[in-house]
């Protein structure tokens, strides 16, 4: 039986698939952070939306857009989402010389 791990490895052997996978990696990492924050807070999309001052479909679109890689949310939106989950946004450069924390 072909496991997910083996299937993924086989698919990533193709250069076009690997390029697209690498292009979407930052969005996937951000989506994982957001979903983990929501799960840790024990909140539904509707509850996050209420805390953000928006509607549940907007939160669903945000999470879906990150999953598809078709839209990148603004930093303000990410900050509001994380704040709704009781988290702070921390932006750090790759070389880790500068860090920006926003409540």
Backbone as a printed PyTorch tensor [residue, N CA C, xyz], in Angstrom:
tensor([[[  0.8380,  -1.1840,   0.0000],
         [  0.0000,   0.0000,   0.0000],
         [  0.8850,   1.2510,   0.0000]],

        [[  0.4730,   2.2120,  -0.7670],
         [  1.2100,   3.4670,  -0.8720],
         [  0.7750,   4.4010,   0.2530]],

        [[  1.7020,   4.7230,   1.1440],
         [  1.3960,   5.6300,   2.2490],
         [  1.4640,   7.0790,   1.7600]],

        [[  0.9120,   7.9800,   2.5590],
         [  0.9600,   9.3990,   2.2170],
         [  2.4040,   9.8720,   2.1040]],

        [[  3.2380,   9.4260,   3.0230],
         [  4.6490,   9.8430,   3.0270],
         [  5.3500,   9.3930,   1.7430]],

        [[  5.1160,   8.1490,   1.3320],
         [  5.7390,   7.6350,   0.1040],
         [  5.1800,   8.3400,  -1.1270]],

        [[  3.8680,   8.5820,  -1.1310],
         [  3.2440,   9.2780,  -2.2490],
         [  3.8240,  10.6770,  -2.3930]],

        [[  3.9450,  11.3850,  -1.2710],
         [  4.5070,  12.7370,  -1.2830],
         [  5.9340,  12.7190,  -1.8130]],

        [[  6.7340,  11.7820,  -1.3270],
         [  8.1270,  11.6860,  -1.7810],
         [  8.1870,  11.4260,  -3.2790]],

        [[  7.3250,  10.5500,  -3.7620],
         [  7.3100,  10.2260,  -5.1910],
         [  6.8960,  11.4470,  -6.0130]],

        [[  5.8820,  12.1610,  -5.5540],
         [  5.4130,  13.3380,  -6.2840],
         [  6.4720,  14.4400,  -6.3060]],

        [[  7.2080,  14.5950,  -5.2150],
         [  8.2140,  15.6550,  -5.1380],
         [  9.4550,  15.3610,  -5.9730]],

        [[  9.5210,  14.1730,  -6.5510],
         [ 10.6250,  13.8690,  -7.4610],
         [ 10.5020,  14.6730,  -8.7490]],

        [[  9.2810,  15.0330,  -9.1190],
         [  9.0620,  15.8290, -10.3260],
         [  9.4420,  17.2770, -10.0860]],

        [[ 10.2380,  17.8760, -10.9720],
         [ 10.7000,  19.2480, -10.7460],
         [  9.5710,  20.2800, -10.6880]],

        [[  8.5340,  20.1200, -11.4950],
         [  7.4360,  21.0920, -11.4820],
         [  6.6700,  21.0210, -10.1650]],

        [[  6.4290,  19.8120,  -9.6910],
         [  5.7110,  19.6330,  -8.4240],
         [  6.5600,  20.1650,  -7.2790]],

        [[  7.8460,  19.8660,  -7.2980],
         [  8.7370,  20.3310,  -6.2320],
         [  8.7850,  21.8610,  -6.1940]],

        [[  8.8570,  22.4960,  -7.3540],
         [  8.8970,  23.9590,  -7.4220],
         [  7.6320,  24.5640,  -6.8220]],

        [[  6.4750,  24.0200,  -7.1910],
         [  5.2060,  24.5330,  -6.6600],
         [  5.0970,  24.2680,  -5.1640]],

        [[  5.5360,  23.1130,  -4.7230],
         [  5.5200,  22.7630,  -3.2990],
         [  6.3720,  23.7540,  -2.5070]],

        [[  7.5530,  24.0520,  -3.0120],
         [  8.4450,  24.9900,  -2.3290],
         [  7.8790,  26.4090,  -2.3440]],

        [[  7.1830,  26.7580,  -3.4300],
         [  6.5700,  28.0890,  -3.5220],
         [  5.4760,  28.2530,  -2.4650]],

        [[  4.7310,  27.1970,  -2.2100],
         [  3.6190,  27.2550,  -1.2590],
         [  4.0300,  26.9980,   0.1890]],

        [[  5.2560,  26.6030,   0.4210],
         [  5.6970,  26.2350,   1.7690],
         [  5.4660,  27.3310,   2.8180]],

        [[  5.7900,  28.5940,   2.5490],
         [  5.5410,  29.6280,   3.5700],
         [  4.0550,  29.7540,   3.9340]],

        [[  3.1700,  29.6710,   2.9310],
         [  1.7390,  29.7460,   3.2060],
         [  1.2800,  28.5560,   4.0440]],

        [[  1.8080,  27.3720,   3.7470],
         [  1.4340,  26.1760,   4.5040],
         [  1.9010,  26.2880,   5.9570]],

        [[  3.0830,  26.8350,   6.1500],
         [  3.5940,  27.0220,   7.5090],
         [  2.7370,  28.0290,   8.2750]],

        [[  2.3480,  29.1140,   7.6080],
         [  1.4930,  30.1090,   8.2490],
         [  0.1300,  29.5100,   8.5750]],

        [[ -0.4390,  28.7520,   7.6470],
         [ -1.7260,  28.1050,   7.8980],
         [ -1.6300,  27.1840,   9.1020]],

        [[ -0.5530,  26.4340,   9.2000],
         [ -0.3630,  25.5340,  10.3370],
         [ -0.3070,  26.3190,  11.6500]],

        [[  0.3770,  27.4550,  11.6350],
         [  0.4650,  28.2990,  12.8350],
         [ -0.9210,  28.8090,  13.2320]],

        [[ -1.6790,  29.3020,  12.2560],
         [ -3.0050,  29.8390,  12.5520],
         [ -3.9500,  28.7530,  13.0610]],

        [[ -3.9680,  27.6190,  12.3780],
         [ -4.8650,  26.5380,  12.7950],
         [ -4.4810,  25.9960,  14.1650]],

        [[ -3.1920,  25.9190,  14.4310],
         [ -2.7360,  25.4610,  15.7510],
         [ -3.1600,  26.4450,  16.8360]],

        [[ -3.0540,  27.7410,  16.5470],
         [ -3.4650,  28.7600,  17.5230],
         [ -4.9560,  28.6470,  17.8110]],

        [[ -5.7480,  28.4540,  16.7620],
         [ -7.2020,  28.3280,  16.9410],
         [ -7.5450,  27.0700,  17.7290]],

        [[ -6.8660,  25.9690,  17.4010],
         [ -7.1070,  24.7070,  18.1030],
         [ -6.7050,  24.8100,  19.5750]],

        [[ -5.5360,  25.3980,  19.8360],
         [ -5.0680,  25.5570,  21.2190],
         [ -6.0290,  26.4190,  22.0380]],

        [[ -6.6400,  27.4010,  21.3780],
         [ -7.5920,  28.2750,  22.0610],
         [ -8.9630,  27.6110,  22.2020]],

        [[ -9.1530,  26.4920,  21.5110],
         [-10.4280,  25.7860,  21.5760],
         [-11.5640,  26.5430,  20.9080]],

        [[-11.2340,  27.2660,  19.8280],
         [-12.2180,  28.1170,  19.1650],
         [-12.6440,  27.5530,  17.8160]],

        [[-13.8810,  27.8320,  17.4520],
         [-14.3680,  27.5250,  16.1140],
         [-14.0610,  28.7170,  15.2080]],

        [[-14.2530,  28.5260,  13.9090],
         [-14.0860,  29.6510,  12.9880],
         [-15.0570,  30.7730,  13.3400]],

        [[-16.2710,  30.4100,  13.7230],
         [-17.2770,  31.4240,  14.0750],
         [-16.8520,  32.2230,  15.3050]],

        [[-16.2530,  31.5600,  16.2710],
         [-15.8070,  32.2540,  17.4800],
         [-14.6260,  33.1770,  17.1860]],

        [[-13.7110,  32.7220,  16.3350],
         [-12.5920,  33.5810,  15.9270],
         [-13.1400,  34.7950,  15.1840]],

        [[-14.0810,  34.5550,  14.2900],
         [-14.6770,  35.6470,  13.5160],
         [-15.3240,  36.6790,  14.4310]],

        [[-16.0720,  36.2250,  15.4140],
         [-16.7280,  37.1370,  16.3510],
         [-15.7010,  38.0040,  17.0700]],

        [[-14.6250,  37.3970,  17.5050],
         [-13.5680,  38.1380,  18.1990],
         [-12.8360,  39.1040,  17.2690]],

        [[-12.7940,  38.7660,  15.9730],
         [-12.1440,  39.6330,  14.9880],
         [-13.0720,  40.7360,  14.4960]],

        [[-14.3580,  40.6160,  14.7970],
         [-15.3230,  41.5900,  14.3040],
         [-15.7200,  41.3340,  12.8700]],

        [[-15.7290,  40.0740,  12.4710],
         [-16.1080,  39.7080,  11.1130],
         [-17.0450,  38.5080,  11.1760]],

        [[-17.2740,  37.8700,  10.0440],
         [-18.1760,  36.7190,   9.9840],
         [-17.3910,  35.4380,   9.7190]],

        [[-17.9720,  34.3110,  10.1060],
         [-17.3100,  33.0140,   9.9650],
         [-16.8520,  32.7220,   8.5330]],

        [[-17.6470,  33.0450,   7.4920],
         [-17.1690,  32.7740,   6.1330],
         [-15.8600,  33.5030,   5.7920]],

        [[-15.6450,  34.6680,   6.3970],
         [-14.3940,  35.4050,   6.1540],
         [-13.2070,  34.6430,   6.7300]],

        [[-13.3840,  34.0460,   7.9050],
         [-12.3120,  33.2520,   8.5140],
         [-12.0830,  31.9900,   7.6910]],

        [[-13.1570,  31.3720,   7.2230],
         [-13.0290,  30.1810,   6.3760],
         [-12.2810,  30.5240,   5.0860]],

        [[-12.6020,  31.6850,   4.4980],
         [-11.8980,  32.1110,   3.2780],
         [-10.4230,  32.3560,   3.5520]],

        [[-10.1230,  32.9750,   4.6910],
         [ -8.7290,  33.2350,   5.0680],
         [ -7.9560,  31.9250,   5.1520]],

        [[ -8.4930,  30.9720,   5.8890],
         [ -7.8160,  29.6810,   6.0330],
         [ -7.7260,  28.9580,   4.6920]],

        [[ -8.7940,  29.0270,   3.8930],
         [ -8.7950,  28.3800,   2.5810],
         [ -7.8320,  29.0310,   1.6040]],

        [[ -7.7360,  30.3550,   1.6670],
         [ -6.8300,  31.0770,   0.7690],
         [ -5.3870,  30.6970,   1.0430]],

        [[ -5.0490,  30.5410,   2.3060],
         [ -3.6870,  30.1240,   2.6470],
         [ -3.4240,  28.7080,   2.1530]],

        [[ -4.4190,  27.8440,   2.2780],
         [ -4.2610,  26.4560,   1.8410],
         [ -4.0670,  26.3700,   0.3350]],

        [[ -4.7090,  27.2650,  -0.4080],
         [ -4.6100,  27.2240,  -1.8670],
         [ -3.4190,  28.0110,  -2.3920]],

        [[ -2.8940,  28.9280,  -1.5810],
         [ -1.7850,  29.7630,  -2.0290],
         [ -2.2070,  30.8440,  -3.0000]],

        [[ -3.5140,  31.0680,  -3.1470],
         [ -4.0090,  32.0390,  -4.1170],
         [ -4.1040,  33.4540,  -3.5690]],

        [[ -4.0160,  33.5840,  -2.2650],
         [ -4.1460,  34.9110,  -1.6520],
         [ -3.2910,  34.9480,  -0.3940]],

        [[ -2.5970,  36.0320,  -0.2180],
         [ -1.8160,  36.2180,   1.0030],
         [ -2.4980,  37.2800,   1.8500]],

        [[ -2.9110,  36.9300,   3.0630],
         [ -3.5780,  37.9060,   3.9200],
         [ -2.6130,  38.9890,   4.3790]],

        [[ -3.1680,  40.1240,   4.7480],
         [ -2.3330,  41.2180,   5.2450],
         [ -1.8070,  40.8790,   6.6360]],

        [[ -0.7630,  41.5700,   7.0270],
         [ -0.2130,  41.3870,   8.3720],
         [ -1.2630,  41.7840,   9.4040]],

        [[ -2.0410,  42.8280,   9.1140],
         [ -3.0900,  43.2550,  10.0460],
         [ -4.1170,  42.1470,  10.2630]],

        [[ -4.4860,  41.4470,   9.2050],
         [ -5.4520,  40.3540,   9.3270],
         [ -4.8710,  39.2040,  10.1310]],

        [[ -3.6250,  38.8650,   9.8670],
         [ -2.9700,  37.7870,  10.6170],
         [ -2.8780,  38.1680,  12.0950]],

        [[ -2.5270,  39.4180,  12.3620],
         [ -2.4350,  39.8920,  13.7460],
         [ -3.7810,  39.7800,  14.4480]],

        [[ -4.8620,  40.2060,  13.7760],
         [ -6.2010,  40.1310,  14.3680],
         [ -6.6090,  38.6830,  14.6230]],

        [[ -6.3080,  37.8030,  13.6940],
         [ -6.6500,  36.3850,  13.8510],
         [ -5.9320,  35.8150,  15.0700]],

        [[ -4.6280,  36.0620,  15.1470],
         [ -3.8550,  35.5440,  16.2780],
         [ -4.3100,  36.1590,  17.5980]],

        [[ -4.6040,  37.4540,  17.6000],
         [ -5.0910,  38.1050,  18.8180],
         [ -6.4140,  37.4810,  19.2610]],

        [[ -7.2660,  37.1480,  18.3080],
         [ -8.5380,  36.4980,  18.6260],
         [ -8.3190,  35.1440,  19.2900]],

        [[ -7.1730,  34.5320,  18.9980],
         [ -6.8180,  33.2310,  19.5810],
         [ -5.9490,  33.3750,  20.8270]],

        [[ -5.7390,  34.6260,  21.2610],
         [ -4.9360,  34.8650,  22.4600],
         [ -3.4430,  34.8080,  22.2260]],

        [[ -3.0250,  35.0380,  20.9860],
         [ -1.6000,  34.9890,  20.6290],
         [ -1.1420,  36.3490,  20.1240]],

        [[  0.1700,  36.5460,  20.0990],
         [  0.7770,  37.7490,  19.5310],
         [  1.4780,  37.3790,  18.2310]],

        [[  1.5110,  38.3290,  17.3260],
         [  2.2420,  38.1530,  16.0830],
         [  3.6980,  38.5190,  16.3160]],

        [[  4.5950,  37.6500,  15.9210],
         [  6.0290,  37.8870,  16.0080],
         [  6.5920,  37.7210,  14.6060]],

        [[  7.2170,  38.7630,  14.0930],
         [  7.8290,  38.7170,  12.7690],
         [  9.3270,  38.7650,  12.9630]],

        [[ 10.0120,  37.8160,  12.3650],
         [ 11.4580,  37.7350,  12.5450],
         [ 12.1180,  37.5050,  11.1920]],

        [[ 13.2210,  38.1840,  10.9600],
         [ 13.9410,  37.9890,   9.7100],
         [ 14.6690,  36.6500,   9.7400]],

        [[ 14.9870,  36.1550,   8.5730],
         [ 15.6230,  34.8480,   8.4720],
         [ 16.9530,  34.7990,   9.2090]],

        [[ 17.7010,  35.8970,   9.1760],
         [ 18.9920,  35.9030,   9.8670],
         [ 18.8440,  36.1940,  11.3600]],

        [[ 17.6070,  36.4150,  11.7970],
         [ 17.2650,  36.5900,  13.2040],
         [ 17.9430,  37.7850,  13.8730]],

        [[ 18.3090,  38.7980,  13.0940],
         [ 18.9460,  39.9700,  13.6890],
         [ 17.9210,  41.0010,  14.1560]],

        [[ 16.7220,  40.9510,  13.5850],
         [ 15.6880,  41.9030,  13.9840],
         [ 14.3870,  41.1510,  14.2140]],

        [[ 13.6860,  41.5570,  15.2480],
         [ 12.4100,  40.9470,  15.5770],
         [ 11.3980,  42.0420,  15.8450]],

        [[ 10.1940,  41.8670,  15.3430],
         [  9.1010,  42.7970,  15.5750],
         [  7.9760,  42.0290,  16.2430]],

        [[  7.5870,  42.4770,  17.4080],
         [  6.4680,  41.8560,  18.1150],
         [  5.3260,  42.8440,  18.1420]],

        [[  4.1440,  42.3690,  17.8060],
         [  2.9680,  43.2320,  17.8120],
         [  1.8510,  42.5180,  18.5360]],

        [[  1.2780,  43.1800,  19.5140],
         [  0.1870,  42.5860,  20.3040],
         [ -1.0740,  42.4820,  19.4990]]])
